[in-house]
Amino acid sequence: MSDEIFIEQLKQQHESSSVKSSNTPTFPAETVDLPSRGYFYSETSPLSKGNVEMKMMTAREEDILTNENYIKKGIVLDKLLESLIVTPGVNINDLLMVDKNALFVAARRLAYGDAYGPVKIECRKCNVENKITINLGELNEKEIDFSSMERGINEFEFQFPVSKRTIIFKLLTSGDEDAIDRDSKALAKIKKNVTAEVTTRLKKMIVSLDGKRDPVLIAKFVDNELLSRDSMALRGYVKSIAPELDLGFNFVCENCQNEERMDVPMTVQFFWPDAGI
């Protein structure tokens, strides 16, 4: 058998294996509930049922976590979720960020259990590094009243307390976050030392201003007219209505006894503690 034929057979076997693994779950899978309960997805979306099937991590996912190309592009965690979610038709870009973060935690718990650690946390008061273990099983979802919200519609009305302007905003998706990141980086290249993540995010979030769905009008409003007090009020309101997993935990510094609320650090090491990346 020639080298060319042998290599071609190997390629065919790999392609056949990849197709089978992507279409037919061969590993134990769990049903993971979404914090949104699927409430804000179109009824045609597989996410509208409020849960997804997620398989346990395997050596294939370890390959993904150490893929240098994915890491450099900043897409390694998205690729991980794409590999773990076995529910047909789910597009990662369509996932609301509140649901995506919860799936990250579910993936970690399925792979390694509830104990996450030891994790290195630097105290913000004395700057001493602490090594702690976080119990992911103690993270809880916020209680949200869905009865006042319209199923299948990811839009919410809000009136700014100072300017009294009325907007309609949406909860951001994974695709929105990617677009925000690209736009922010592009602006930083054009205008050195200029960061515009807050305004870029607001432009993506607001879909209507005083009844007008004009992106140009909204962009001008955010850049030139939106008061800081109104912006803060909007962010607070969004947080109050967004169904999400509370990723906060109570941190107590072993050195100075400083107590504060921190978010669970979610990096590649979150999914593979010994990755060493």
Secondary structure in CASP SS format (residue, H / E / C, confidence):
PFRMAT SS
TARGET T0000
AUTHOR 0000-0000-0000
METHOD secondary structure of the structure
MODEL  1
M C 1.00
S C 1.00
D H 1.00
E H 1.00
I H 1.00
F H 1.00
I H 1.00
E H 1.00
Q H 1.00
L H 1.00
K H 1.00
Q H 1.00
Q H 1.00
H H 1.00
E H 1.00
S H 1.00
S H 1.00
S H 1.00
V H 1.00
K H 1.00
S H 1.00
S H 1.00
N H 1.00
T C 1.00
P C 1.00
T C 1.00
F C 1.00
P C 1.00
A E 1.00
E E 1.00
T E 1.00
V E 1.00
D E 1.00
L C 1.00
P C 1.00
S C 1.00
R C 1.00
G C 1.00
Y C 1.00
F C 1.00
Y C 1.00
S C 1.00
E C 1.00
T C 1.00
S C 1.00
P H 1.00
L H 1.00
S H 1.00
K H 1.00
G C 1.00
N E 1.00
V E 1.00
E E 1.00
M E 1.00
K E 1.00
M C 1.00
M C 1.00
T C 1.00
A H 1.00
R H 1.00
E H 1.00
E H 1.00
D H 1.00
I H 1.00
L H 1.00
T C 1.00
N C 1.00
E H 1.00
N H 1.00
Y H 1.00
I H 1.00
K H 1.00
K H 1.00
G C 1.00
I C 1.00
V H 1.00
L H 1.00
D H 1.00
K H 1.00
L H 1.00
L H 1.00
E H 1.00
S H 1.00
L H 1.00
I E 1.00
V C 1.00
T C 1.00
P C 1.00
G C 1.00
V C 1.00
N C 1.00
I H 1.00
N H 1.00
D H 1.00
L C 1.00
L E 1.00
M H 1.00
V H 1.00
D H 1.00
K H 1.00
N H 1.00
A H 1.00
L H 1.00
F H 1.00
V H 1.00
A H 1.00
A H 1.00
R H 1.00
R H 1.00
L H 1.00
A H 1.00
Y H 1.00
G C 1.00
D C 1.00
A E 1.00
Y E 1.00
G E 1.00
P E 1.00
V E 1.00
K E 1.00
I E 1.00
E E 1.00
C C 1.00
R C 1.00
K C 1.00
C C 1.00
N C 1.00
V C 1.00
E E 1.00
N E 1.00
K E 1.00
I E 1.00
T E 1.00
I E 1.00
N E 1.00
L H 1.00
G H 1.00
E H 1.00
L C 1.00
N C 1.00
E E 1.00
K C 1.00
E C 1.00
I C 1.00
D C 1.00
F H 1.00
S H 1.00
S H 1.00
M C 1.00
E C 1.00
R C 1.00
G C 1.00
I C 1.00
N C 1.00
E C 1.00
F E 1.00
E E 1.00
F E 1.00
Q E 1.00
F C 1.00
P C 1.00
V C 1.00
S C 1.00
K C 1.00
R C 1.00
T E 1.00
I E 1.00
I E 1.00
F E 1.00
K C 1.00
L C 1.00
L C 1.00
T E 1.00
S H 1.00
G H 1.00
D H 1.00
E H 1.00
D H 1.00
A H 1.00
I H 1.00
D H 1.00
R H 1.00
D H 1.00
S H 1.00
K H 1.00
A H 1.00
L H 1.00
A H 1.00
K H 1.00
I H 1.00
K C 1.00
K C 1.00
N C 1.00
V C 1.00
T C 1.00
A C 1.00
E H 1.00
V H 1.00
T H 1.00
T H 1.00
R H 1.00
L H 1.00
K H 1.00
K H 1.00
M H 1.00
I E 1.00
V E 1.00
S E 1.00
L E 1.00
D C 1.00
G C 1.00
K E 1.00
R C 1.00
D C 1.00
P H 1.00
V H 1.00
L H 1.00
I H 1.00
A H 1.00
K H 1.00
F H 1.00
V H 1.00
D H 1.00
N H 1.00
E C 1.00
L C 1.00
L C 1.00
S H 1.00
R H 1.00
D H 1.00
S H 1.00
M H 1.00
A H 1.00
L H 1.00
R H 1.00
G H 1.00
Y H 1.00
V H 1.00
K H 1.00
S H 1.00
I H 1.00
A C 1.00
P C 1.00
E C 1.00
L E 1.00
D C 1.00
L C 1.00
G E 1.00
F E 1.00
N E 1.00
F E 1.00
V E 1.00
C C 1.00
E C 1.00
N C 1.00
C C 1.00
Q C 1.00
N C 1.00
E E 1.00
E E 1.00
R E 1.00
M E 1.00
D E 1.00
V C 1.00
P C 1.00
M C 1.00
T C 1.00
V H 1.00
Q H 1.00
F H 1.00
F H 1.00
W C 1.00
P C 1.00
D C 1.00
A C 1.00
G C 1.00
I C 1.00
END
